[in-house]
Amino acid sequence: MSSMEQRAAGARELHRTIDFLGLRAHATTVGLIQLCEELLKVGILDAPALERIKDSIRMELTLSQARISNQTLFDETLRRRLDAIFPHCGSPKEPVGEIHDLEEALDPDATH
């Protein structure tokens, strides 16, 4: 089994576990975003780690939306939306993100 197949199998198992526990709540997401922001501020979390976190979220959401016809567009839109809501790496005092970035990422008619 390749590394990618192992990751996908692990992601499927994690998906079933999370679904069973009911952790798809807004409070959980807000807590995760805040945790990432706090870890970035103190230098424990770096940009590559934050990208891996967002990639794992994207993989989970992609698994749950496997029937979407235009998977590439879905993936690109999802990536922009995750980038808009998660903190940005940079200076330790950088805010979570600008509201304009979030609005732009959520606008289905926006072009990039």
C-alpha positions as CSV (number, residue, x, y, z in Angstrom):
1,M,0.0,0.0,0.0
2,S,1.4,3.4,-1.0
3,S,1.9,6.3,1.4
4,M,-1.0,8.1,-0.3
5,E,-3.3,5.0,0.0
6,Q,-2.3,4.7,3.7
7,R,-3.2,8.4,4.3
8,A,-6.5,7.9,2.5
9,A,-7.3,4.8,4.6
10,G,-6.4,6.6,7.7
11,A,-8.5,9.6,6.7
12,R,-11.5,7.3,6.1
13,E,-11.1,5.8,9.5
14,L,-10.8,9.2,11.1
15,H,-13.9,10.3,9.2
16,R,-15.9,7.4,10.6
17,T,-14.7,8.1,14.1
18,I,-15.4,11.8,14.0
19,D,-18.8,11.2,12.5
20,F,-19.5,8.7,15.3
21,L,-18.5,11.2,18.0
22,G,-20.4,14.0,16.4
23,L,-17.5,16.5,16.3
24,R,-18.7,18.3,13.2
25,A,-19.8,21.3,15.3
26,H,-19.1,25.0,14.9
27,A,-17.6,25.1,18.4
28,T,-15.0,22.5,17.6
29,T,-14.0,24.4,14.4
30,V,-13.7,27.7,16.3
31,G,-11.7,26.0,19.0
32,L,-9.3,24.5,16.4
33,I,-8.8,27.9,14.7
34,Q,-8.2,29.6,18.1
35,L,-5.7,26.8,19.1
36,C,-3.8,27.3,15.8
37,E,-3.7,31.0,16.4
38,E,-2.3,30.6,19.9
39,L,0.3,28.0,18.8
40,L,1.4,30.3,16.0
41,K,1.7,33.2,18.4
42,V,4.1,31.4,20.7
43,G,6.1,29.8,17.8
44,I,5.1,26.2,18.4
45,L,3.2,25.9,15.1
46,D,4.9,26.9,11.8
47,A,3.6,27.5,8.3
48,P,4.2,23.9,7.0
49,A,2.4,22.5,10.1
50,L,-0.6,24.8,9.6
51,E,-0.8,23.8,5.9
52,R,-0.8,20.1,6.9
53,I,-3.7,20.8,9.3
54,K,-5.6,22.6,6.6
55,D,-4.8,19.8,4.1
56,S,-6.2,17.2,6.5
57,I,-9.4,19.2,6.9
58,R,-9.6,19.5,3.2
59,M,-9.1,15.8,2.7
60,E,-11.9,15.1,5.2
61,L,-14.3,17.4,3.5
62,T,-13.4,16.0,0.1
63,L,-14.1,12.5,1.4
64,S,-17.5,13.6,2.6
65,Q,-18.3,15.2,-0.8
66,A,-17.1,12.4,-3.1
67,R,-20.1,12.7,-5.5
68,I,-19.3,16.3,-6.6
69,S,-18.9,16.4,-10.3
70,N,-16.2,19.2,-10.5
71,Q,-13.8,18.0,-7.8
72,T,-11.0,20.4,-8.9
73,L,-13.2,23.5,-8.5
74,F,-14.5,22.1,-5.2
75,D,-10.9,21.6,-4.0
76,E,-9.8,25.1,-5.1
77,T,-12.8,26.8,-3.5
78,L,-12.3,24.8,-0.3
79,R,-8.6,25.7,-0.1
80,R,-9.4,29.4,-0.5
81,R,-12.1,29.2,2.2
82,L,-9.8,27.4,4.7
83,D,-7.1,30.0,4.0
84,A,-9.6,32.7,4.7
85,I,-10.6,31.4,8.1
86,F,-7.3,30.1,9.5
87,P,-4.6,32.4,10.9
88,H,-1.9,33.4,8.5
89,C,1.7,32.7,9.3
90,G,3.9,35.7,9.6
91,S,4.5,38.1,12.4
92,P,3.4,36.7,15.8
93,K,0.8,39.4,16.3
94,E,-0.9,38.9,12.9
95,P,-4.7,38.6,13.2
96,V,-6.7,35.6,12.1
97,G,-7.5,37.2,8.8
98,E,-9.3,40.1,7.2
99,I,-13.1,40.0,6.8
100,H,-12.6,41.0,3.2
101,D,-10.6,37.8,2.5
102,L,-13.3,35.7,4.1
103,E,-16.1,37.4,2.2
104,E,-14.1,37.0,-1.1
105,A,-13.5,33.3,-0.4
106,L,-17.2,32.7,0.4
107,D,-18.4,34.5,-2.7
108,P,-19.2,31.8,-5.3
109,D,-18.9,34.4,-8.1
110,A,-15.4,35.6,-7.2
111,T,-12.8,34.9,-9.8
112,H,-9.2,33.9,-9.0
